[in-house]
Protein backbone atom coordinates (compact mmCIF):
# COMPACT_ATOMS: atom_id res chain seq x y z
CA UNK A 1 0.00 0.00 0.00
CA UNK A 2 1.29 3.48 -0.88
CA UNK A 3 1.60 6.49 1.37
CA UNK A 4 -1.61 8.21 2.35
CA UNK A 5 -2.57 11.84 2.07
CA UNK A 6 -1.25 14.56 -0.17
CA UNK A 7 2.36 14.53 -1.28
CA UNK A 8 4.65 16.62 0.92
CA UNK A 9 5.70 19.94 -0.56
CA UNK A 10 9.38 20.45 -1.35
CA UNK A 11 11.10 22.93 0.97
CA UNK A 12 11.83 25.31 -1.91
CA UNK A 13 8.13 25.49 -2.71
CA UNK A 14 7.30 26.16 0.95
CA UNK A 15 9.78 29.04 0.95
CA UNK A 16 8.32 30.46 -2.26
CA UNK A 17 4.85 30.30 -0.76
CA UNK A 18 6.02 32.31 2.22
CA UNK A 19 6.25 29.63 4.91
CA UNK A 20 9.93 29.66 5.90
CA UNK A 21 9.39 28.23 9.39
CA UNK A 22 12.15 26.04 10.75
CA UNK A 23 9.74 23.19 11.44
CA UNK A 24 8.52 23.04 7.84
CA UNK A 25 11.97 23.04 6.23
CA UNK A 26 13.73 19.77 5.60
CA UNK A 27 17.45 20.48 5.79
CA UNK A 28 18.29 16.97 4.52
CA UNK A 29 16.23 17.42 1.35
CA UNK A 30 18.50 17.03 -1.67
CA UNK A 31 19.16 20.18 -3.68
CA UNK A 32 19.52 19.35 -7.34
CA UNK A 33 21.30 21.58 -9.83
CA UNK A 34 19.60 23.30 -12.73
CA UNK A 35 19.18 21.37 -15.93
CA UNK A 36 21.86 22.00 -18.55
CA UNK A 37 20.45 19.86 -21.36
CA UNK A 38 19.20 22.71 -23.55
CA UNK A 39 18.87 20.57 -26.69
CA UNK A 40 16.10 17.96 -26.78
CA UNK A 41 17.22 14.31 -26.47
CA UNK A 42 17.53 12.28 -29.68
CA UNK A 43 14.23 10.43 -29.14
CA UNK A 44 12.32 13.74 -28.95
CA UNK A 45 11.49 14.76 -32.52
CA UNK A 46 9.03 16.91 -34.47
CA UNK A 47 6.37 18.75 -32.47
CA UNK A 48 7.76 17.32 -29.21
CA UNK A 49 11.15 18.92 -29.94
CA UNK A 50 9.45 22.24 -30.72
CA UNK A 51 7.65 22.07 -27.36
CA UNK A 52 10.99 21.32 -25.64
CA UNK A 53 12.60 24.38 -27.22
CA UNK A 54 9.57 26.55 -26.44
CA UNK A 55 9.47 25.77 -22.71
CA UNK A 56 13.01 24.77 -21.71
CA UNK A 57 14.49 28.23 -21.03
CA UNK A 58 11.36 29.40 -19.18
CA UNK A 59 11.38 26.40 -16.85
CA UNK A 60 15.10 26.62 -16.11
CA UNK A 61 14.86 30.37 -15.47
CA UNK A 62 11.96 29.79 -13.05
CA UNK A 63 14.03 27.17 -11.21
CA UNK A 64 11.49 24.44 -11.97
CA UNK A 65 13.58 22.31 -14.28
CA UNK A 66 16.41 20.64 -12.40
CA UNK A 67 18.54 17.65 -13.30
CA UNK A 68 16.01 15.43 -11.52
CA UNK A 69 13.09 16.82 -13.53
CA UNK A 70 14.55 16.33 -17.01
CA UNK A 71 12.89 12.93 -17.51
CA UNK A 72 9.49 14.29 -16.48
CA UNK A 73 9.93 17.17 -18.93
CA UNK A 74 11.07 14.74 -21.62
CA UNK A 75 7.95 12.63 -21.05
CA UNK A 76 5.77 15.75 -21.11
CA UNK A 77 7.19 16.76 -24.51
CA UNK A 78 6.82 13.23 -25.88
CA UNK A 79 3.16 13.02 -24.78
CA UNK A 80 2.56 16.48 -26.28
CA UNK A 81 3.97 15.36 -29.62
CA UNK A 82 1.88 12.17 -29.61
CA UNK A 83 -1.27 14.09 -28.75
CA UNK A 84 -0.71 16.51 -31.64
CA UNK A 85 -0.15 13.56 -33.99
CA UNK A 86 -3.32 11.76 -32.83
CA UNK A 87 -5.40 14.94 -33.05
CA UNK A 88 -4.21 15.47 -36.64
CA UNK A 89 -5.19 11.89 -37.53
CA UNK A 90 -8.64 12.27 -35.95
CA UNK A 91 -9.26 15.53 -37.79
CA UNK A 92 -8.97 13.80 -41.18
CA UNK A 93 -11.46 10.99 -40.52
CA UNK A 94 -15.11 10.60 -39.56
CA UNK A 95 -15.81 10.35 -35.82
CA UNK A 96 -17.14 6.80 -36.11
CA UNK A 97 -13.92 5.58 -37.73
CA UNK A 98 -11.80 7.36 -35.10
CA UNK A 99 -13.83 5.66 -32.35
CA UNK A 100 -13.51 2.23 -33.99
CA UNK A 101 -9.74 2.62 -34.33
CA UNK A 102 -9.48 3.67 -30.68
CA UNK A 103 -8.02 7.08 -31.47
CA UNK A 104 -10.53 8.98 -29.35
CA UNK A 105 -9.70 6.85 -26.31
CA UNK A 106 -5.99 7.29 -27.01
CA UNK A 107 -6.50 11.05 -27.28
CA UNK A 108 -8.28 11.12 -23.92
CA UNK A 109 -5.54 9.05 -22.27
CA UNK A 110 -2.81 11.29 -23.68
CA UNK A 111 -4.65 14.40 -22.46
CA UNK A 112 -4.86 12.95 -18.94
CA UNK A 113 -1.15 12.11 -18.96
CA UNK A 114 -0.34 15.58 -20.25
CA UNK A 115 -2.30 17.19 -17.43
CA UNK A 116 -0.58 15.06 -14.78
CA UNK A 117 2.85 15.88 -16.15
CA UNK A 118 2.04 19.58 -16.51
CA UNK A 119 0.96 19.62 -12.84
CA UNK A 120 4.33 18.21 -11.81
CA UNK A 121 6.12 20.88 -13.82
CA UNK A 122 3.84 23.74 -12.69
CA UNK A 123 2.65 24.44 -16.23
CA UNK A 124 -0.94 25.33 -15.41
CA UNK A 125 -2.46 28.04 -13.21
CA UNK A 126 -3.74 25.72 -10.48
CA UNK A 127 -0.29 24.17 -10.04
CA UNK A 128 1.24 27.66 -9.70
CA UNK A 129 -1.55 29.25 -7.67
CA UNK A 130 0.28 29.37 -4.34
CA UNK A 131 3.76 30.11 -5.65
CA UNK A 132 5.14 33.62 -5.28
CA UNK A 133 8.34 34.60 -7.03
CA UNK A 134 11.01 35.95 -4.72
CA UNK A 135 14.43 37.38 -5.34
CA UNK A 136 17.25 34.92 -4.63
CA UNK A 137 19.17 35.68 -1.45
CA UNK A 138 22.55 37.28 -1.94
CA UNK A 139 25.39 35.58 -0.14
CA UNK A 140 26.93 37.83 2.47
CA UNK A 141 29.72 37.34 4.89
CA UNK A 142 29.13 37.11 8.62
CA UNK A 143 30.85 40.47 9.07
CA UNK A 144 28.63 42.21 6.49
CA UNK A 145 25.57 41.71 8.69
CA UNK A 146 27.02 44.12 11.28
CA UNK A 147 28.21 46.83 8.90
CA UNK A 148 26.03 49.78 7.99
CA UNK A 149 25.74 50.31 4.23
CA UNK A 150 27.05 53.67 3.01
CA UNK A 151 24.79 55.52 0.58
Secondary structure, 3 states (H helix, E strand, C coil): CCCCCCCCCCHHHHHHCCCCCHHHCCCCCCCCCECCCCCCCCCCCCHHHHHHHHHHHHHHHCCCCEHHHHHHHHHHHHHHHHHHHHHHHHHCCCHHHHHHCCHHHHHHHHHHHHHHHHHHHCCCHHHHCCCCCCCCCCCCCCCHHHCCCCC
